[in-house]
Amino acid sequence: MIDHADDLASVQAATERLLTAVGALDNAAVTQSSRLPGWTRGHVLAHLARNADALVNVLEGRPMYVSGEARDADVEQRAPRPLDAHLADLRESAERFRAAGAAPADWSRTVELRNGVTDRAERLPFRRWAEVELHHVDLGIGYELEDLPEEFTEREIDFLAARFTGHRDVPATALATMDGRTWTTGGGAGGDPVAVEGMPADLLGWLAGRRDGSGLAVKGGRLPSLPPL
């Protein structure tokens, strides 16, 4: 069962970890490449701040973004800013999201994100938590998938396994961790079922497009190629 209040607290804790880590950088580090192709660390930080504001829009009944083009242009414009400007933007946008999450609301209602995607409002805090945690890793500043909270890792694997379930390009795939946790995904593509096993961080990294799956054991065929998120 989803507890949006607990997830909001987890967002706050993850944001504080991020701010502490980013605060130890300097202006030169912000301009260096992140782990995301074509993006500097400044791009990642600008995206994180704008995502917080976008989710406030969703919570308050407005379109998530004016347009995809405006979203991308905003990140490009803000990416070259100095560290202090990024930190202030991250703090201020995080506070706006916290305040929106604290406002009385019907958390069971359906809300619309971008590209016609809908979800229950109660799931938005977890979506924000995922943004903060995964993009912290993407910065390449010493926070790795192995450092993610165990609860987050398991729930994000749940989320991504469900996202790829029935996908036309993914064969039926059984996922398992060394300690016996299991999931199923895919099933929309032909071919024999595949079994994939590994450490939770490696499974999450593969599902989230952060690792190539070389740390996973595969039985019954090749490691499936997953579509981009």
N, C-alpha and C positions, 0 to 999 in steps of 0.2 A: 504494500500500500504506500502511496506517495504521501509524504508529509512536507508540504511546501514550506512550512515554517522552519523545519530542520534544514531543508535545502537552502533556504535564504541565509541561515547561519553558516552553512558550509561555503556558500559564495563569499560571505564576508571574510571567513578565515582564509580562503584561497586568495582573495584579493589582497589581504594583508601580507601574505607570503610573497605574492608577486611584487607589491610595492617595495617591500624590504629588499628583495633581490635587485629590482631595477634601480633602486636608489643607490646601489653600490657601483653602478656603471658611470661612465662619463660621456660627454658629448660625442667623442669619436666612436665609442662603442655603439651608440644608437645608429650611426650611419653604416655600420658593418652589416654584412649579409646575415640574415636569419637562416633557419633550416628550411624555410618555405621558398621554393624557386622564384626568383625575381623580386623578392621582398627583403628589404633591410629590416633590422629590428624596429626602426621607426615606423615602418609600415604595419608591423604586427601590433605595436602599441597603439597606433592611431585606430586600427581596426577594432581593437578591444574596447576602446573608449566609445567608438561609434556604435558598436554592438550593444553596449549597455543602454545607450540612448534609444536605439532601435527597439529594444525589448520594453523600454518604458512606453514607447509609442503603442506597442501591441497591447500592453496591460491597460492603457488608457483609451483604447478603441480607435487609434489612428493607424494608417498604413505604416508598416515596418520601416520602409524607406520610400522616399519620393520616387526613385527609380534605381535600377541597377547601375546606370551610368553615373547618377549623382553619388551613389554610394562609393563607387570606385574612385571618382574624382576627388571626393572628400578625403579618402585615405591618402591618395597621391599628394594632395595639397599639404596635408598635415604631417606626413612622414618625415620631412627634413627638419622639423623643429628641434630645438635643443632639449636636453634631458629634462630640465625643470618644467618646460611647457608640457611635455608628455606626462610627467608625474602629476602635475596639477589637473590635467584633463582626465587622467585615470581616476584620481581621487574624487573629482567633482561628478563625473559621470557615474561612478560607483555609488556615490551618495544619492544621486537621483534615482538610480535603480532600487537602492535600499528603501528610500522613502515611498516609491511606488509600490513596492512589495509589502510595505507595512500598512498601506491604506486599506480600509475595509473593502472587501470585494467578494464576488461569487467566484471562488476558485474552481468550481466545477464547470464553468462556462467554456464554450469553444471559442478559440481565438484564431485569427489568421496571421500567419507569418508571411514570408515572401514566396513568390512563384506558386501561389495558390495552396500552399501547405497549411493545414490546420492542425490544431492540437488543443488539449485542455489547458486552461490557464495554470493549473497546478503543476504542470510539467515545465513551465518556463524557468523557474529557478534552477532546475537541474540543467536545462539547456545552457543557461548562463554559467553555471558551475563548470560545465564541459568546456566552454569557450575559454574561461580563465585558466583552467588546468592544462589543457592541451597546448594553448598558445604560449603559456609559460615555458613548456618544454620546447616549443618551436623557436624560442629566443636563443637557445643554445648557450645558456649562461650557467650551466651546472645543475639544472633541475631536470631529471630524467623520468621516463615512464615508470621506472622502478621506485621513484620517490612519491608517486601519486598515492593518495589515501586508498586503502584496500577497498573500502565501500565504493568509492568512486569508480575504481577500475572494474569491479564486478558489474556495477550498474551500467557503465558505458559499454561494456561488452554485451550486456543484455540489449541495450538500445540499438547498437549497430547490428547485432545478429538479427533483431527484428526488422531493421531497416532493409536488410538484404534478403529477407525471407521471400521466396517466390520470384526473385529477380530473374529476368529472362536470360541473363548472361552468367548466372552463378549456378553450378550444379548443386545437388543436395550435398550438404557438408555438415558433418558432425564435429563440433568443437569441444575440446576438453583441456583442462589444466592438470598438472601433475598431481594435485591433491583431490581430483575426482569431480570437480565442478564441470557441468556439461551444458551445451547449448546446441541448437540446430539452426541452420540458415540456408539460404539459397533454395534450390529445388525447381527453379524455372527453366534451367538449361538441361539438355539431355546429357546422357552419360551416366556411368556408374557413380554411386555415392563415394565421397571422399571423407576421410577422417583426418583431422588436424589436431595435434596436441602440442602443448608448450607451456611455458611460464605465462602467468597472466599478463605481464607487461609486453611480452612478445605477441601474444594473441591480440591484445588491444592495439599495439603498434601496427600490426598487419591490417586489422579491420579499419583502423582510422587513417590508413595511408601514411603512417609515420615510419614504418619499417617494411623491408622487402620480404619478410617471412623466412629468411634464411635460418633463424633460430628455432623454427617449428619442425616437428616431425610429421610427415604426411604418409598416409596409407591409402591404397586404392586408386591412386592416380597422381596427377600433378596438383600443386597448390593452385587453387583457382585464382584467376585474375579478377580483382574486385573493381567495380566502376568507381569513379571519383565521387567523393561526398558532395 
